Amino acid sequence: MAKAAKTKRTAAKRFKITGSGRILHQRVGGQHYMLKKSKRRKRDLKRIVELHPSRERAVKALLPNQ
């Protein structure tokens, strides 16, 4: 009997799958070295954005039960 695939917990903390199946994530680079970044850049880094389509298959493999 095959075991069920487990969810990678690190991926579950970083990605959210919407009801329509899109994957959302936080932009990288917004945690430190903030003084040298412009206000506009810091504002854009706060946004939660949709994952690029080329990465979707890899991320969905890490989240089988989502």
C-alpha atoms as a printed R data frame, in Angstrom:
   type eleno elety resid chain resno      x      y       z
1  ATOM     1    CA   MET     A     1  0.000  0.000   0.000
2  ATOM     2    CA   ALA     A     2  1.468  3.364  -1.030
3  ATOM     3    CA   LYS     A     3  1.845  6.135   1.487
4  ATOM     4    CA   ALA     A     4  0.183  9.484   0.864
5  ATOM     5    CA   ALA     A     5  2.509 12.262  -0.272
6  ATOM     6    CA   LYS     A     6  3.475 14.651   2.516
7  ATOM     7    CA   THR     A     7  3.380 18.415   2.224
8  ATOM     8    CA   LYS     A     8  6.762 20.169   2.481
9  ATOM     9    CA   ARG     A     9  6.180 22.378   5.520
10 ATOM    10    CA   THR     A    10  8.700 25.022   4.432
11 ATOM    11    CA   ALA     A    11  6.804 25.482   1.164
12 ATOM    12    CA   ALA     A    12  3.441 25.595   2.954
13 ATOM    13    CA   LYS     A    13  4.685 28.559   5.003
14 ATOM    14    CA   ARG     A    14  5.808 30.498   1.923
15 ATOM    15    CA   PHE     A    15  3.064 29.894  -0.627
16 ATOM    16    CA   LYS     A    16 -0.727 30.171  -0.573
17 ATOM    17    CA   ILE     A    17 -2.991 28.506  -3.119
18 ATOM    18    CA   THR     A    18 -6.146 30.479  -3.882
19 ATOM    19    CA   GLY     A    19 -9.558 28.996  -4.494
20 ATOM    20    CA   SER     A    20 -9.058 29.296  -8.243
21 ATOM    21    CA   GLY     A    21 -5.705 27.468  -8.058
22 ATOM    22    CA   ARG     A    22 -3.315 30.392  -8.437
23 ATOM    23    CA   ILE     A    23 -0.231 30.446  -6.186
24 ATOM    24    CA   LEU     A    24  0.625 33.592  -4.231
25 ATOM    25    CA   HIS     A    25  3.900 34.467  -2.505
26 ATOM    26    CA   GLN     A    26  5.706 37.339  -0.806
27 ATOM    27    CA   ARG     A    27  8.333 39.220  -2.810
28 ATOM    28    CA   VAL     A    28 11.941 38.507  -1.818
29 ATOM    29    CA   GLY     A    29 14.397 41.135  -0.591
30 ATOM    30    CA   GLY     A    30 12.196 43.011   1.852
31 ATOM    31    CA   GLN     A    31 13.649 41.868   5.176
32 ATOM    32    CA   HIS     A    32 16.958 43.695   5.598
33 ATOM    33    CA   TYR     A    33 19.207 46.379   4.018
34 ATOM    34    CA   MET     A    34 16.129 48.584   3.854
35 ATOM    35    CA   LEU     A    35 17.937 51.927   4.210
36 ATOM    36    CA   LYS     A    36 19.460 51.801   0.746
37 ATOM    37    CA   LYS     A    37 16.159 50.920  -0.943
38 ATOM    38    CA   SER     A    38 13.818 53.613  -2.182
39 ATOM    39    CA   LYS     A    39 10.367 54.123  -0.669
40 ATOM    40    CA   ARG     A    40  8.776 52.988  -3.895
41 ATOM    41    CA   ARG     A    41 10.845 49.789  -3.974
42 ATOM    42    CA   LYS     A    42 10.050 48.994  -0.334
43 ATOM    43    CA   ARG     A    43  6.357 49.561  -0.989
44 ATOM    44    CA   ASP     A    44  6.457 47.185  -3.958
45 ATOM    45    CA   LEU     A    45  8.280 44.539  -1.905
46 ATOM    46    CA   LYS     A    46  5.377 44.444   0.582
47 ATOM    47    CA   ARG     A    47  2.932 43.245  -2.059
48 ATOM    48    CA   ILE     A    48  1.878 39.630  -2.305
49 ATOM    49    CA   VAL     A    49  2.178 38.601  -5.941
50 ATOM    50    CA   GLU     A    50  1.226 35.673  -8.134
51 ATOM    51    CA   LEU     A    51  3.873 33.040  -8.807
52 ATOM    52    CA   HIS     A    52  5.389 32.981 -12.298
53 ATOM    53    CA   PRO     A    53  3.756 30.252 -14.437
54 ATOM    54    CA   SER     A    54  7.084 28.523 -15.087
55 ATOM    55    CA   ARG     A    55  7.466 27.780 -11.329
56 ATOM    56    CA   GLU     A    56  3.903 26.565 -10.694
57 ATOM    57    CA   ARG     A    57  4.509 22.890 -11.424
58 ATOM    58    CA   ALA     A    58  7.499 22.720  -9.057
59 ATOM    59    CA   VAL     A    59  5.656 24.417  -6.201
60 ATOM    60    CA   LYS     A    60  2.516 22.321  -6.636
61 ATOM    61    CA   ALA     A    61  4.688 19.201  -6.332
62 ATOM    62    CA   LEU     A    62  5.787 20.440  -2.890
63 ATOM    63    CA   LEU     A    63  2.154 21.019  -1.850
64 ATOM    64    CA   PRO     A    64  0.326 17.811  -2.862
65 ATOM    65    CA   ASN     A    65 -2.510 18.055  -0.334
66 ATOM    66    CA   GLN     A    66 -3.394 21.705  -0.797
